[in-house]
Amino acid sequence: MSSHRVAATCFIAEKTVKNHVNRIFAELRCTGRAEAVAKWLGTASGRTARRPDGV
């Protein structure tokens, strides 16, 4: 979900959601939501993700 949608669902400010997300990223040492989810699921490879076409 987007930060805006999470905020609306939880009845908190969008800035609060962004702060929490950034703290999670720092704790997991990742830079994006997809990478954080991959680490949480245990599917992160430990290296920079690359697209299937090699980019």
Buried (B, 14 or more C-beta within 10 A) or exposed (E): EEBEEBBEEEEEEBEEBBEBBEEBBEEBEBEEBEBBEBBEEEEBEEEEEEEEEEE
